[in-house]
Amino acid sequence: MSADLPDPIDLPAHGQDGARILDTMRALRDDDARWHDGRVFSLVFHPGDETAAFVREAYNLYFSENALNPSAFPSLRRMENEVVSMTASLLGNPHAVGNLTSGGTESILMAVKAAREWAREHRPKVREPEIVLPVTAHPAFDKAAHYFGVKLVHVPVERDTYRADVAATEKAVTRRTAMIVGSAPQYPQGVVDPITALAAIAENHGVLMHVDACVGGYMLPFVRELGYDVPPFDLSVPGVTSMSVDLHKYGYAAKGCSAILYNEPSLRKRQYFAYAGWPGGIYVSPTMTGTRPGGAIAAAWAVLHRLGREGYVDLARQVMHTVERLRDGIADIDGVRIAGSPHMSVMCIVGDGLDIYRVGDEMTARGWHLDRQQDPAGLHLTVNGAHLESVDAFLADLRASVQASQPELRDRLTRRARGLVLGAAGRVVPAPVLSRVTRAASRMMKIGEGDGVPKRSAAMYGMMASLPNKGDLAEVVIDALDAMTRRRPGDRRLLDEVDP
Ligand SMILES: *Cc1c(COP(=O)(O)O)cnc(C)c1O
């Protein structure tokens, strides 16, 4: 067998000791991002240990049930309908219809699929319908376009506010347009797009308007209630036709739950799929997936009732209190600032005269998990309840990291990174992949390993940024992902390798 293949592992012939399996799993988590200590600024949303334990209990009650067939488990069907109704009421149209999906991406896929079917009917001569959206919209739209044969027309955002450019949007709308998209808020800088103006353009041109409130749907209404300025963004805005809202973010539900909502029931029907010719029976399914975990729906239903509006406002108050402290603290540190004026608890730290990726490396070395962004270069912060306790330590380490990143300390490769454009890898690829990306990138750039492949991400971003074009970069990242999703040569079975 070739030396670069891993040793195969078989299904164990006999069942292994349960305690040993669970202990191994607990030990394995030591290497994971420490979200519970408030050191992770994406991926996890924590409502406090008590609520989290309650959600887990609710999930487990429906651990085995499958919401694929709504007539087999009427309890799940009714819970799903209630979650949709409560979400629709919260977001401006109590009579909106919708479904629960596995996450924001699937909700967005459904909105794009519905828009394509709508275009087939209303724009029959258009071969490839178009969706006009700001560059800051979530890549789930790009994924949807890739899957469904729809063309995306990206429009710029305003330079200082990072909000969708209304005039550019208006210009981009043609007779091929099926839908306009705005976000509330967008993920990169956490600002709400000018939804009222975008939706007015959609209405004037007789096209659809989707609001991506995946991260904001269960936060903005409560932030507004706390007295913060939140521009109109929901289903009540004239012209808005659909909205995506994640329950598994600030809804604090278990992972695997989002809502897709439509003002018009006839539009929702266009997301559905039915096949009547299968020998296994007549098949109909509302969303992308077949089997749908009952636990995710049950947990969402349970947490909405457990917290109630008051509970969500309280959690939002705690989060916004943490946001204020972060804002004030960051304002006191020369060399970094928050980009734009974020409307809630999602934001981006950018450098003022220093390399922010270098600051990111220093923060990583101090045990913080911060995603890197591009255009402009920045570090992402999504604040949640777990950060209440860590905010002072964060600010102290940020100050130290900024100090350690002053210009005279920069190395040669890092200098090259400054001002250059970073590819898609920066947002989606975690640190371990980056070293593979770098190796691949250095091969492409004909830099030998002997030249010292940089280990720190600031230097890697610099190298990736100097690749000829972003298409190459997408290939490199896909190769890296491909390599990551296999066992490596020398890998032992986890159960044998890890000593709990
Ligand atoms: C998280 C997010 C999504 C995608 O949601 P997933 O649950 O990760 O699939 C889409 N849009 C925005 C603005 C988001 O923050």
The ligand as an SDF file (V2000), in Angstrom:
LIG
                    3D

 15 15  0  0  0  0  0  0  0  0999 V2000
  -25.4320   32.5710    9.5890 C   0  0  0  0  0  0  0  0  0  0  0  0
  -25.9490   33.3400    8.4420 C   0  0  0  0  0  0  0  0  0  0  0  0
  -26.4540   32.6980    7.3020 C   0  0  0  0  0  0  0  0  0  0  0  0
  -26.3500   31.2020    7.0710 C   0  0  0  0  0  0  0  0  0  0  0  0
  -26.8630   30.4350    8.0770 O   0  0  0  0  0  0  0  0  0  0  0  0
  -26.3660   28.9470    8.4080 P   0  0  0  0  0  0  0  0  0  0  0  0
  -27.2530   28.5850    9.5310 O   0  0  0  0  0  0  0  0  0  0  0  0
  -24.9250   29.0200    8.7670 O   0  0  0  0  0  0  0  0  0  0  0  0
  -26.5860   28.0970    7.2150 O   0  0  0  0  0  0  0  0  0  0  0  0
  -27.0030   33.4910    6.3230 C   0  0  0  0  0  0  0  0  0  0  0  0
  -27.0300   34.8170    6.4320 N   0  0  0  0  0  0  0  0  0  0  0  0
  -26.5260   35.4770    7.5090 C   0  0  0  0  0  0  0  0  0  0  0  0
  -26.5860   36.9660    7.5650 C   0  0  0  0  0  0  0  0  0  0  0  0
  -25.9590   34.7530    8.5440 C   0  0  0  0  0  0  0  0  0  0  0  0
  -25.4220   35.3810    9.5940 O   0  0  0  0  0  0  0  0  0  0  0  0
  1  2  1  0
  2  3  1  0
  2 14  2  0
  3  4  1  0
  3 10  2  0
  4  5  1  0
  5  6  1  0
  6  7  2  0
  6  8  1  0
  6  9  1  0
 10 11  1  0
 11 12  2  0
 12 13  1  0
 12 14  1  0
 14 15  1  0
M  END
$$$$
